[in-house]
Amino acid sequence: MTIIVTGGAGFIGSNFVYLQLKEHPEDRIICLDKLTYAGNLSTLQEAMEHPNFRFIKADIADRAAVEQLFEQEHPDIVVNFAAESHVDRSIENPGIFLQTNIMGTQVLMDACRKYGIQRYHQVSTDEVYGDLPLDRPDLFFTEDTPIHTSSPYSSSKAGADLLVLAYYRTFGLPVSITRCSNNYGPYHFPEKLIPLMISRALADEALPVYGKGENVRDWLYVEDHCKAIDLVMRKGRAGEVYNVGGHNERTNLEVVKTILKELGKPESLITFVTDRPGHDMRYAIDPTKIHSELGWLPETKFEDGIRQTIQWYLDNKKWWQDIISGEYQNYFDQYYRQKGRVDQ
Ligand SMILES: NC(=O)c1ccc[n+]([C@@H]2O[C@H](COP(=O)([O-])OP(=O)(O)OC[C@H]3O[C@@H](n4cnc5c(N)ncnc54)[C@H](O)[C@@H]3O)[C@@H](O)[C@H]2O)c1
């Protein structure tokens, strides 16, 4: 099978590439990524050594580049991780979120229609459901929860989801969607909560926490998410949405305190800062459907996953320090293009 993985140089996409190469080494994996600020080619260094892996630097919204790739590779599956993904950035500049997250999705699905495909899989987020009140711990998002977005980011993801389902209904394109809660684990870009707090705590810098740190997120270890996507894109029903989450709800403050405790750093590093506009209060996923239909269950408990993640950041300081210094953006030029190992 040939699988195009878009956004594979980002956090979840790169973990997915490694899972595929490990669990399905017979499949050919083509990573298409624009290498925005969030894409880091050094993350894929090991994958580059694999004979069944190819990297292409391109924009998912570039129709000519996408069609050329389909003509060359005749993919069986396309799984779309490529997105602008940071809520704070979407508040600063919504336009690029609509361009990549909605228009890019359209270009990919048009190519799937034109060249034929077994499955187009859209990686989406629980943020499309909006948020839940803190005083109703009995409420969870199911696949039937209405779309009710808060930020330009979640609105762009919701717009893409609606388009994906419309392509199923209107054109019969075999699509599926997973909507997952917050991920954590290796290769997480250091602007996001958990890696940001780890890197700042290690440098004894203040840890900025929005509001009172009461916002609740349902944390899932990234490998568990990748396994869920793998199951759905290969065995899930076409035209269906599957929620993915691990019943691992924690307030942001609890997460930050856990990190400080694991690193042996004082809680006095915590600094509360003005809340993000429109900040969602609580996300909580009901994963009954993916469990009952496909047998998926999360394998990593939060306590174990966060310890493994902290250890990974301790063992891979160069990876995130190069990001903080901006050095990672030279990686493409310095290494891969010189060796002629990537297409552009
Ligand atoms: N991080 C989470 O907790 C989480 C949770 C649920 C769903 N998601 C979804 O999962 C997907 C991946 O998230 P992530 O956290 O790995 O994101 P990320 O920001 O780490 O990575 C995004 C990747 O997409 C690439 N990209 C961006 N625009 C592109 C374009 N126009 N063309 C080609 N490539 C482009 C970037 O270079 C980067 O490699 C996103 O669709 C996101 O909405 C993320």
The ligand as a Tripos MOL2 file, in Angstrom:
@<TRIPOS>MOLECULE
LIG
   44    48     1     0     0
SMALL
NO_CHARGES

@<TRIPOS>ATOM
      1 N1         -1.6380   18.6480   18.8750 N.am      1 LIG1
      2 C1         -2.7830   18.2210   19.3500 C.2       1 LIG1
      3 O1         -2.9550   18.0720   20.5640 O.2       1 LIG1
      4 C2         -3.9160   17.8670   18.4040 C.ar      1 LIG1
      5 C3         -5.0660   17.2810   18.9180 C.ar      1 LIG1
      6 C4         -6.0840   16.9170   18.0440 C.ar      1 LIG1
      7 C5         -5.9430   17.1190   16.6900 C.ar      1 LIG1
      8 N2         -4.8110   17.7090   16.2160 N.ar      1 LIG1
      9 C6         -4.7070   17.8620   14.7430 C.3       1 LIG1
     10 O2         -3.6590   17.0050   14.3260 O.3       1 LIG1
     11 C7         -2.9750   17.5480   13.2110 C.3       1 LIG1
     12 C8         -1.4920   17.6330   13.5050 C.3       1 LIG1
     13 O3         -1.2990   18.4430   14.6650 O.3       1 LIG1
     14 P1          0.1720   18.7250   15.2280 P.3       1 LIG1
     15 O4          0.0190   19.1210   16.6460 O.co2     1 LIG1
     16 O5          1.0640   17.6110   14.8460 O.co2     1 LIG1
     17 O6          0.5280   20.0250   14.3570 O.3       1 LIG1
     18 P2          1.9620   20.6870   14.0850 P.3       1 LIG1
     19 O7          1.6980   22.1570   14.0470 O.co2     1 LIG1
     20 O8          2.9990   20.1580   15.0160 O.co2     1 LIG1
     21 O9          2.3550   20.1680   12.6290 O.3       1 LIG1
     22 C9          1.7080   20.6130   11.4740 C.3       1 LIG1
     23 C10         2.5540   20.1730   10.2810 C.3       1 LIG1
     24 O10         1.8490   20.5630    9.0930 O.3       1 LIG1
     25 C11         2.7610   21.2170    8.2120 C.3       1 LIG1
     26 N3          1.9860   22.1760    7.4090 N.ar      1 LIG1
     27 C12         1.3770   23.3090    7.8270 C.ar      1 LIG1
     28 N4          0.7800   23.9270    6.7930 N.ar      1 LIG1
     29 C13         1.0140   23.1460    5.6920 C.ar      1 LIG1
     30 C14         0.6320   23.2370    4.3400 C.ar      1 LIG1
     31 N5         -0.0950   24.2710    3.8760 N.pl3     1 LIG1
     32 N6          1.0120   22.2580    3.4800 N.ar      1 LIG1
     33 C15         1.7560   21.2070    3.9280 C.ar      1 LIG1
     34 N7          2.1610   21.0790    5.2150 N.ar      1 LIG1
     35 C16         1.7820   22.0420    6.0850 C.ar      1 LIG1
     36 C17         3.7720   21.8940    9.1070 C.3       1 LIG1
     37 O11         4.9830   22.1650    8.4260 O.3       1 LIG1
     38 C18         3.9340   20.8490   10.2110 C.3       1 LIG1
     39 O12         4.9060   19.8840    9.8640 O.3       1 LIG1
     40 C19        -3.6150   18.9190   12.9550 C.3       1 LIG1
     41 O13        -4.5260   18.7730   11.9080 O.3       1 LIG1
     42 C20        -4.3240   19.2470   14.2460 C.3       1 LIG1
     43 O14        -5.4680   20.0300   14.0020 O.3       1 LIG1
     44 C21        -3.8030   18.0820   17.0330 C.ar      1 LIG1
@<TRIPOS>BOND
     1     1     2 1
     2     2     3 2
     3     2     4 1
     4     4     5 ar
     5     4    44 ar
     6     5     6 ar
     7     6     7 ar
     8     7     8 ar
     9     8     9 1
    10     8    44 ar
    11     9    10 1
    12     9    42 1
    13    10    11 1
    14    11    12 1
    15    11    40 1
    16    12    13 1
    17    13    14 1
    18    14    15 2
    19    14    16 1
    20    14    17 1
    21    17    18 1
    22    18    19 2
    23    18    20 1
    24    18    21 1
    25    21    22 1
    26    22    23 1
    27    23    24 1
    28    23    38 1
    29    24    25 1
    30    25    26 1
    31    25    36 1
    32    26    27 ar
    33    26    35 ar
    34    27    28 ar
    35    28    29 ar
    36    29    30 ar
    37    29    35 ar
    38    30    31 1
    39    30    32 ar
    40    32    33 ar
    41    33    34 ar
    42    34    35 ar
    43    36    37 1
    44    36    38 1
    45    38    39 1
    46    40    41 1
    47    40    42 1
    48    42    43 1
@<TRIPOS>SUBSTRUCTURE
     1 LIG1         1 GROUP 0 **** ****
